Amino acid sequence: MSKFVSITTAAKALGVSASTLRRWEAAGKLVPTRTKGGQRRYDLATMQPDRYHGAPLPRRTIAYARVSGIEQRADLERQQQLLELYCAAQGWPFELIADLGSGMNYHKKGLRKLLGEILDGNIGRLVLVHQDRLLRFGAELVFAVCQAKEVEVVIINQGEDRSLEEELAADVLDIIMVFSARLYGSRSHKNQKLIDGVKAAVKEAQC
């Protein structure tokens, strides 16, 4: 007797993630039936794990771009253009993921998608304009995960990007604001005085 199960149960039975089953469906390798409500249902009696694992889909190239805020959209466009030109010159079909958010923010939508795809084994190559475009701190940990998952990391600009100084200053302010708010309260006079002092010091250093 056939036993139809959800995508979560089917993924567990095959030893893959639910996102992998969705990719197999898009490629026509394993197409589930659908309930009247549109939910996927898989027939465990007919699934053959060796059949699907024997022909893995080619892993993709992902190009990742990031800036801290909307006011830097021009720089985001510049990164995207550079990534497009570089990947095209190498003959790599690629998917572009772009983020708006601080380099200290680990919860950006694009970054979370990127990490999920890496962990699922769907990515074979990650292309960045500069290492800091991924994360301000912690990029080395992501690169270690990439190495474990056999993901090639390509950084176009290995040198220091002077345009990153303003973003670094903004990230420092973010850190100060978080910790000072925890210590003194977000509306305290002492907290505001500390933040104002740091802002003045950062502005002076940039001049």
LINJO-V195182 format. One record per residue. RES is the residue in one small letter. PHI is phi in radians with two decimals (NA if undefined). D_FIRST is the distance of its C-alpha to the first C-alpha in whole Angstrom. Layout:
res:RES phi:PHI d_first:D_FIRST
res:RES phi:PHI d_first:D_FIRST
This chain:
res:m phi:NA d_first:0
res:s phi:-1.24 d_first:4
res:k phi:-2.18 d_first:6
res:f phi:-1.59 d_first:10
res:v phi:-2.26 d_first:13
res:s phi:-1.30 d_first:17
res:i phi:-1.12 d_first:19
res:t phi:-1.13 d_first:20
res:t phi:-1.17 d_first:17
res:a phi:-1.14 d_first:16
res:a phi:-1.08 d_first:20
res:k phi:-1.12 d_first:20
res:a phi:-1.14 d_first:17
res:l phi:-1.59 d_first:19
res:g phi:1.31 d_first:23
res:v phi:-2.28 d_first:24
res:s phi:-1.58 d_first:25
res:a phi:-1.11 d_first:24
res:s phi:-1.14 d_first:27
res:t phi:-1.16 d_first:26
res:l phi:-1.10 d_first:23
res:r phi:-1.15 d_first:25
res:r phi:-1.16 d_first:27
res:w phi:-1.09 d_first:24
res:e phi:-1.13 d_first:23
res:a phi:-1.10 d_first:27
res:a phi:-1.52 d_first:27
res:g phi:1.38 d_first:24
res:k phi:-1.41 d_first:23
res:l phi:-2.58 d_first:20
res:v phi:-1.75 d_first:19
res:p phi:-1.41 d_first:17
res:t phi:-1.45 d_first:16
res:r phi:-2.19 d_first:18
res:t phi:-1.37 d_first:18
res:k phi:-1.06 d_first:21
res:g phi:-1.50 d_first:23
res:g phi:1.55 d_first:23
res:q phi:-1.42 d_first:21
res:r phi:-1.29 d_first:19
res:r phi:-2.37 d_first:15
res:y phi:-1.99 d_first:13
res:d phi:-1.62 d_first:10
res:l phi:-1.06 d_first:10
res:a phi:-1.19 d_first:8
res:t phi:-1.89 d_first:10
res:m phi:-1.34 d_first:13
res:q phi:-2.14 d_first:16
res:p phi:-0.93 d_first:19
res:d phi:-1.10 d_first:21
res:r phi:-1.15 d_first:21
res:y phi:-1.40 d_first:22
res:h phi:-1.27 d_first:25
res:g phi:-1.27 d_first:26
res:a phi:-2.31 d_first:28
res:p phi:-1.16 d_first:29
res:l phi:-1.24 d_first:31
res:p phi:-1.09 d_first:34
res:r phi:-1.34 d_first:36
res:r phi:-1.63 d_first:38
res:t phi:-1.71 d_first:42
res:i phi:-2.00 d_first:43
res:a phi:-1.83 d_first:46
res:y phi:-2.05 d_first:47
res:a phi:-2.23 d_first:50
res:r phi:-2.67 d_first:51
res:v phi:-2.36 d_first:54
res:s phi:-1.31 d_first:55
res:g phi:-2.66 d_first:56
res:i phi:-1.10 d_first:56
res:e phi:-1.20 d_first:60
res:q phi:-1.85 d_first:59
res:r phi:-1.03 d_first:57
res:a phi:-1.09 d_first:59
res:d phi:-1.20 d_first:59
res:l phi:-1.10 d_first:55
res:e phi:-1.12 d_first:55
res:r phi:-1.11 d_first:58
res:q phi:-1.07 d_first:55
res:q phi:-1.09 d_first:52
res:q phi:-1.11 d_first:55
res:l phi:-1.13 d_first:55
res:l phi:-1.11 d_first:52
res:e phi:-1.09 d_first:51
res:l phi:-1.13 d_first:54
res:y phi:-1.15 d_first:53
res:c phi:-1.14 d_first:50
res:a phi:-1.13 d_first:51
res:a phi:-1.13 d_first:54
res:q phi:-1.49 d_first:51
res:g phi:1.32 d_first:49
res:w phi:-1.74 d_first:46
res:p phi:-1.12 d_first:44
res:f phi:-2.59 d_first:43
res:e phi:-2.05 d_first:42
res:l phi:-1.77 d_first:45
res:i phi:-2.05 d_first:44
res:a phi:-2.13 d_first:47
res:d phi:-2.24 d_first:48
res:l phi:-2.00 d_first:51
res:g phi:2.86 d_first:52
res:s phi:-1.05 d_first:54
res:g phi:-1.20 d_first:53
res:m phi:-1.65 d_first:53
res:n phi:-1.62 d_first:50
res:y phi:-1.63 d_first:47
res:h phi:-1.96 d_first:44
res:k phi:-1.14 d_first:45
res:k phi:-1.02 d_first:42
res:g phi:-1.13 d_first:43
res:l phi:-1.12 d_first:43
res:r phi:-1.12 d_first:40
res:k phi:-1.11 d_first:38
res:l phi:-1.04 d_first:40
res:l phi:-1.11 d_first:39
res:g phi:-1.08 d_first:35
res:e phi:-1.17 d_first:35
res:i phi:-1.12 d_first:37
res:l phi:-1.15 d_first:35
res:d phi:-1.37 d_first:32
res:g phi:1.36 d_first:33
res:n phi:-1.59 d_first:34
res:i phi:-1.97 d_first:37
res:g phi:-1.88 d_first:40
res:r phi:-2.65 d_first:43
res:l phi:-2.10 d_first:45
res:v phi:-2.03 d_first:48
res:l phi:-2.23 d_first:51
res:v phi:-1.26 d_first:54
res:h phi:-2.60 d_first:55
res:q phi:-0.98 d_first:54
res:d phi:-1.23 d_first:55
res:r phi:-1.22 d_first:53
res:l phi:-1.37 d_first:50
res:l phi:-2.61 d_first:51
res:r phi:-1.24 d_first:55
res:f phi:-2.26 d_first:54
res:g phi:1.84 d_first:51
res:a phi:-1.07 d_first:50
res:e phi:-1.07 d_first:50
res:l phi:-1.15 d_first:47
res:v phi:-1.11 d_first:45
res:f phi:-1.13 d_first:47
res:a phi:-1.14 d_first:46
res:v phi:-1.12 d_first:42
res:c phi:-1.03 d_first:42
res:q phi:-1.10 d_first:44
res:a phi:-1.13 d_first:41
res:k phi:-1.64 d_first:38
res:e phi:1.03 d_first:41
res:v phi:-1.77 d_first:42
res:e phi:-1.31 d_first:45
res:v phi:-1.87 d_first:47
res:v phi:-2.01 d_first:50
res:i phi:-1.95 d_first:53
res:i phi:-1.14 d_first:55
res:n phi:-1.85 d_first:58
res:q phi:-1.46 d_first:59
res:g phi:-1.44 d_first:62
res:e phi:-1.44 d_first:63
res:d phi:-1.73 d_first:63
res:r phi:-1.10 d_first:66
res:s phi:-1.22 d_first:64
res:l phi:-1.43 d_first:62
res:e phi:-1.06 d_first:65
res:e phi:-1.13 d_first:64
res:e phi:-1.14 d_first:61
res:l phi:-1.10 d_first:61
res:a phi:-1.09 d_first:64
res:a phi:-1.14 d_first:62
res:d phi:-1.15 d_first:59
res:v phi:-1.08 d_first:62
res:l phi:-1.10 d_first:63
res:d phi:-1.04 d_first:59
res:i phi:-1.09 d_first:59
res:i phi:-1.05 d_first:62
res:m phi:-1.14 d_first:61
res:v phi:-1.13 d_first:58
res:f phi:-1.27 d_first:60
res:s phi:-1.21 d_first:63
res:a phi:-1.13 d_first:61
res:r phi:-1.20 d_first:60
res:l phi:-1.38 d_first:63
res:y phi:-2.05 d_first:65
res:g phi:1.71 d_first:63
res:s phi:-1.14 d_first:62
res:r phi:-1.97 d_first:65
res:s phi:-1.27 d_first:68
res:h phi:-1.16 d_first:71
res:k phi:-1.13 d_first:71
res:n phi:-1.09 d_first:68
res:q phi:-1.12 d_first:69
res:k phi:-1.12 d_first:72
res:l phi:-1.10 d_first:70
res:i phi:-1.09 d_first:68
res:d phi:-1.05 d_first:71
res:g phi:-1.15 d_first:73
res:v phi:-1.17 d_first:70
res:k phi:-1.03 d_first:69
res:a phi:-1.12 d_first:73
res:a phi:-1.17 d_first:73
res:v phi:-1.14 d_first:70
res:k phi:-1.10 d_first:72
res:e phi:-1.16 d_first:75
res:a phi:-1.20 d_first:73
res:q phi:-1.39 d_first:72
res:c phi:-1.32 d_first:75
